[in-house]
Amino acid sequence: MSLEELWRLFPVILVAHREQWKRSYDAIETYLKKGLAECPIVRISHIGSTAVAAIRAKDIVDVLVEAAPDADLAASAAAIERIGFVRMSATADRISFNRGYTKQGFAEKVFHVHLRRAGDNDELYFRDYLNACPRVARAYEALKLRLQVRFMYDRDAYTAGKTAFVRRWTAVAKKVYAGRY
């Protein structure tokens, strides 16, 4: 399947905030903890727009799994795959997985899991800042809505369009919440 065909099957669609996202996160966190019980995991966190109150988001729950600094990421990645996640991308220190993508489109529940070393967690600062600053959260939502219209079938361009905003407010958040994580 070509990238264009994949994007048609899995378009960027933003929906109103759903209370079920927290429940879905709680359930997948428990599932991951059990599946990663033998791995040195420091923290599992709900990240992304589904972790921000009252803004629209893709109906995909993002999860950050932070492994201990000296952990064998390959072993943790293998454990995540054993419990039903599909590896989507990997670098030396970042491995991404998904669950809930089918040949017919999205399943009822969709997850992205980001495996990293402890401390590689800018998303936590960004999430916390958006939850504390509704004005910035609404500006982020407005940006995403504009990008959705323009890039519904181009996830890479949609993500790239958010990058400057995310970097700007993450830098502010890391100053405000210095040392939090």
Buried (B, 14 or more C-beta within 10 A) or exposed (E): EEEEEEBEBBBBEBEEBBEEBBEBBEEBBEBBEEBBEEBBBBEBBBBBBBBBEEBBBBBBBBBBBBBEEEBEBEBBBEBBBEBEBEBEEBEEEEBBBBBBBEEEEBEEBBBBBBBBBBEBBBBBBBBBBBBEBEEBBEBBBEBBEEBBEEBBBBBEBBEEBBEEBBEEBBBBBBEEBEEEB
